[in-house]
Structure formats: structure tokens, C-alpha cells
């Protein structure tokens, strides 16, 4: 019981705070993963973050981090914050793996490179990781057809300590 309630509390808080900031987010109601459309961040087949993407991250990241790491109740439950890159099904597994990893890494590089300092940036280092998933988690429409546009994305995810404990059991 405690486990899902913590997760739900975080998801609620993410929804509410981003609404207050007037930022539309695509959040998974089960996992709390937030999908950012690759068009916002990158040009097709590229991993250099566009100006529009930088502006989005400048607004998004400080709010996201403050929710997860500035509330002590929530912070003590967080084990990891993951930036995950995903591609569509065009092209090979390895080239897509490379692109998805580079994109996830570029987001971290931006946070710790050009991005203005923000509250929680230093603490974030203890939690953040980046990885690529190539084309293994495609998003499909109701007919089971791959939605290539939606599949190309970067996700911000959080893992709870209890997730880790449940995996070990």
C-alpha cells in the first residue's frame, strides 16, 4: 500500500506543479515517466539539442528536480532519476541504440554544461543516470501500428527505493 501511495503522491505533485507552470507534460499515470517529444529537443536523426529544446529543459528540469529532491518526504524515497532515449523502428538496432544513448547523454551534458544553475542541481548528481533503449519500447496506436513520431522521445523517469527492494525479493 505504502509503495503505490508514494508513487501516486509524486505523480499528482508532478501534474499539479507543471500545470501551475503552464507546461503541458505527457506523464504516464502508472509509472510517472514523463515523455518529451523528440521534435522539441532534436532535429531528425540528430542528437544536438535545438534552441527550442534548451528553452524547454530550462523550464522543465528545475521544476522536476525541485519536486523530487526538495521535498524531504519524497527525496528519501527516490533511488534514481533516469533520462532515457528512445527511437522509432526505422533503421537498425545498433544505430538506434547509439542515437538514443547520445540523446539521453546530451540532455545530461546540457544540464551540467550550459544550463543556468538551479536549486538541486548538485544533489541531482547522486541520482541521475542516462541510457538509451534503441527501438525496444515503441509506442503503438490502438490498432497495434507503431506511432513513429511518439516513439521518438526522451523520458524522465524516477525509481523509488521500494522498486529496488521489490526487485530483490
Beta strands, then each sheet from edge to edge (+ up, - down):
strand 1: 26-27
strand 2: 34-37
strand 3: 78-86
strand 4: 128-132
strand 5: 153-160
sheet 1: 1+ 2- 5+ 3- 4-
end
